[in-house]
C-alpha cells in the first residue's frame, strides 16, 4: 500500500539526530583500526572529541517517490524520472516506492579541520576529519533505522541502501536525487562535478515495499570489497 512521505519520515527537515562520538569512531573515521592505533594517535583522537561534538549540526531531509516501472538497469519513478545503473537497479528491484535521503553534519567541523590544516596542525585536522566522517555516518544510520521501523509498522519491508557515486550507480545521478529531495532546506548543494557541499554529507536511496528485505549491502556488489577497510561486514 502506498505511503505518504510523512508516514515513513517527516516531510520537514529532521534535526533531532543525536550523534555521540567516541574515540573509536574518530579513529575508524580516519580508516584506523582502534585496536592497532598508536598511543599518540589515540591521544589526539581523545583531544578533539569535545570540540568535534560541539561542531556537529546533524540534519536530514527526505522524500518518498512511487516506483512506476523497471526495465533492464533502469528504475522509472513517478514523473518519468529515472535512476540508472546495475547497483541502483539491484537495490530497488521489487520496490513499490523509494525513500530518498540527504544527510549532513553541517559545515562547521570541516571548516575547523581546514583551518587546522592551514595552520600546520595535521594530526588534529585529520582527527577532526575522521570525527566528521564518523558523525555523518552515524546520523545517516539513525535516519535509516527510523525509516525501516516506520515501514515495518505498516507491514512494509525495506531494502538495501545505495548511493550515487558507488560502483554501479554513476555520481551524475546525484542530480536526479537532488531534483527529488529538497536538500537546500538543510544547506546542502551540489557542485558542477556532483559532489556535495558541505562535504560531510551523504545521500542514499532505499526501496520500500511488501517484499523488500535488507538482505544485502552495496559492498556485496563492489569490485573492491575484498581489500576495502570501509567494507560493511
C-alpha positions as CSV (number, residue, x, y, z in Angstrom):
1,X,0.0,0.0,0.0
2,X,1.5,3.4,-0.9
3,X,2.6,5.6,1.9
4,X,2.9,9.3,2.1
5,X,6.4,10.8,2.8
6,X,5.3,11.8,6.3
7,X,4.3,8.2,7.1
8,X,7.9,7.0,6.8
9,X,9.8,10.1,7.9
10,X,8.9,13.7,8.5
11,X,8.5,15.8,5.3
12,X,10.2,18.7,7.1
13,X,13.9,18.6,7.9
14,X,15.0,16.2,10.6
15,X,17.2,17.9,13.2
16,X,16.8,15.7,16.3
17,X,19.6,13.3,15.3
18,X,21.6,12.5,18.5
19,X,25.1,11.7,17.4
20,X,27.5,10.7,20.2
21,X,31.2,10.3,19.2
22,X,33.8,8.1,20.9
23,X,37.5,7.7,20.4
24,X,37.0,4.6,18.3
25,X,34.7,6.5,16.0
26,X,37.3,9.2,15.4
27,X,39.9,6.5,14.6
28,X,37.6,4.5,12.4
29,X,36.6,7.7,10.6
30,X,40.3,8.1,9.7
31,X,40.5,4.5,8.4
32,X,42.4,3.4,11.5
33,X,41.8,0.1,13.4
34,X,41.3,1.2,17.0
35,X,43.0,-2.0,18.2
36,X,46.1,-1.2,16.3
37,X,46.3,2.6,16.7
38,X,49.5,4.1,18.1
39,X,49.2,5.8,21.5
40,X,49.9,9.2,20.2
41,X,47.2,8.9,17.5
42,X,44.7,7.8,20.2
43,X,45.7,10.7,22.3
44,X,45.0,13.2,19.5
45,X,41.6,11.5,18.9
46,X,40.7,11.9,22.5
47,X,41.8,15.6,22.5
48,X,39.4,16.5,19.6
49,X,36.3,14.7,20.9
50,X,34.7,17.6,22.8
51,X,35.5,20.1,20.0
52,X,34.1,17.8,17.3
53,X,30.9,17.1,19.3
54,X,30.3,20.9,19.7
55,X,30.8,21.5,15.9
56,X,28.1,19.0,14.8
57,X,24.8,20.2,13.4
58,X,23.3,16.9,12.1
59,X,20.2,17.2,9.9
60,X,18.5,15.3,7.2
61,X,15.7,15.8,4.6
62,X,13.8,13.0,2.8
63,X,11.3,12.3,0.1
64,X,9.3,9.2,-0.8
65,X,8.6,8.6,-4.5
66,X,6.5,5.9,-6.2
67,X,8.3,3.4,-8.5
68,X,6.4,3.1,-11.8
69,X,8.5,0.6,-13.8
70,X,11.7,-1.4,-14.0
71,X,13.5,-2.4,-17.2
72,X,17.0,-3.7,-17.6
73,X,19.1,-1.4,-15.4
74,X,16.6,1.4,-15.2
75,X,14.2,2.3,-12.4
76,X,11.4,4.6,-13.6
77,X,9.9,6.8,-10.8
78,X,6.8,8.9,-10.7
79,X,7.0,11.7,-13.3
80,X,9.1,9.6,-15.7
81,X,12.2,10.3,-13.6
82,X,14.8,7.5,-13.9
83,X,17.7,6.1,-11.9
84,X,20.1,4.0,-14.0
85,X,22.8,1.6,-13.2
86,X,23.3,-2.0,-12.0
87,X,23.6,-1.1,-8.4
88,X,20.5,1.0,-8.1
89,X,18.5,-1.4,-10.2
90,X,19.5,-4.2,-7.8
91,X,18.9,-2.1,-4.7
92,X,15.4,-1.1,-5.8
93,X,14.3,-4.3,-7.5
94,X,10.7,-5.1,-6.4
95,X,10.2,-1.8,-4.6
96,X,6.8,0.0,-4.7
97,X,8.4,3.2,-3.5
98,X,11.8,4.6,-2.9
99,X,12.8,6.6,0.2
100,X,15.5,9.2,-0.7
101,X,17.6,11.0,1.9
102,X,20.2,13.7,2.1
103,X,22.0,13.9,5.4
104,X,24.7,16.3,6.7
105,X,26.5,17.4,9.8
106,X,26.8,21.0,8.6
107,X,29.9,23.0,7.6
108,X,31.5,24.0,10.9
109,X,33.6,20.8,11.6
110,X,35.1,20.7,8.1
111,X,35.8,24.5,8.2
112,X,37.7,24.0,11.5
113,X,39.6,21.0,10.1
114,X,40.6,23.0,7.1
115,X,41.8,25.8,9.4
116,X,44.0,23.4,11.3
117,X,45.4,22.0,8.1
118,X,46.3,25.6,7.0
119,X,47.9,26.2,10.4
120,X,50.0,23.0,10.0
121,X,48.3,21.1,12.8
122,X,47.9,18.0,10.6
123,X,47.2,15.4,13.3
124,X,44.3,17.4,14.9
125,X,43.0,18.2,11.4
126,X,43.0,14.6,10.4
127,X,41.4,13.6,13.7
128,X,38.6,16.1,13.3
129,X,38.1,15.0,9.7
130,X,37.7,11.4,10.9
131,X,35.2,12.6,13.5
132,X,33.2,14.2,10.8
133,X,33.2,11.0,8.7
134,X,32.0,9.0,11.7
135,X,29.4,11.6,12.6
136,X,27.7,11.8,9.2
137,X,27.7,8.0,9.1
138,X,26.0,7.8,12.4
139,X,23.4,10.4,11.5
140,X,22.5,8.6,8.3
141,X,22.2,5.3,10.1
142,X,19.8,6.9,12.6
143,X,17.6,8.2,9.8
144,X,17.7,4.9,8.0
145,X,16.7,3.0,11.2
146,X,13.7,5.3,11.7
147,X,12.6,4.7,8.2
148,X,12.9,1.0,8.5
149,X,11.0,1.0,11.8
150,X,8.2,3.1,10.3
151,X,8.0,0.9,7.2
152,X,7.8,-2.3,9.4
153,X,5.0,-0.7,11.4
154,X,3.0,-0.5,8.2
155,X,3.8,-4.1,7.2
156,X,6.3,-2.9,4.6
157,X,9.8,-4.1,4.1
158,X,12.8,-2.0,3.2
159,X,15.8,-3.0,1.0
160,X,19.5,-2.3,0.8
161,X,20.9,1.2,0.8
162,X,22.6,2.6,-2.2
163,X,24.2,6.0,-3.0
164,X,25.1,7.8,-6.2
165,X,28.9,7.6,-6.7
166,X,29.1,4.0,-5.5
167,X,30.3,1.4,-8.1
168,X,27.3,0.6,-10.3
169,X,25.5,4.0,-9.8
170,X,27.1,7.0,-11.5
171,X,27.8,10.1,-9.5
172,X,26.0,12.1,-12.1
173,X,22.7,10.6,-10.9
174,X,23.2,12.7,-7.8
175,X,21.4,15.5,-9.9
176,X,18.4,13.3,-10.2
177,X,18.3,12.6,-6.5
178,X,18.7,16.2,-5.7
179,X,15.8,17.1,-8.0
180,X,13.6,15.0,-5.8
181,X,14.9,15.8,-2.3
182,X,14.9,19.5,-1.1
183,X,18.4,19.3,0.1
184,X,18.6,23.1,0.2
185,X,16.4,23.0,3.3
186,X,19.4,21.7,5.3
187,X,22.0,23.7,3.4
188,X,23.4,21.0,1.1
189,X,24.1,21.7,-2.5
190,X,25.8,20.1,-5.5
191,X,29.0,21.2,-7.2
192,X,29.3,21.0,-11.0
193,X,31.0,17.7,-10.6
194,X,28.1,16.4,-8.4
195,X,29.9,16.4,-5.1
196,X,28.0,17.6,-2.1
197,X,28.8,20.7,0.0
198,X,29.2,20.6,2.9
199,X,31.5,17.7,2.2
200,X,30.4,15.8,5.3
201,X,27.1,14.9,3.7
202,X,25.7,11.7,2.3
203,X,22.7,10.8,0.1
204,X,21.1,7.5,-0.4
205,X,18.1,5.6,-1.6
206,X,16.2,2.7,0.0
207,X,13.5,0.7,-1.7
208,X,10.2,0.2,0.2
209,X,7.5,-2.4,-0.4
210,X,5.8,-5.6,0.9
211,X,8.5,-7.9,-0.4
212,X,11.6,-5.8,0.3
213,X,14.3,-7.2,2.6
214,X,17.7,-5.7,3.6
215,X,19.4,-9.0,2.8
216,X,22.4,-7.4,1.1
217,X,24.6,-4.4,1.3
218,X,26.2,-2.4,-1.5
219,X,29.6,-3.7,-0.5
220,X,28.5,-7.1,-1.9
221,X,28.4,-5.7,-5.4
222,X,31.7,-3.7,-5.3
223,X,34.9,-5.0,-7.0
224,X,37.0,-3.6,-4.2
225,X,35.1,-5.5,-1.4
226,X,37.9,-7.8,-0.5
227,X,40.5,-5.1,0.1
228,X,38.4,-2.1,1.4
229,X,38.7,-1.2,5.1
230,X,35.4,0.7,4.8
231,X,33.5,-2.5,3.9
232,X,30.3,-3.2,5.8
233,X,30.8,-6.7,7.4
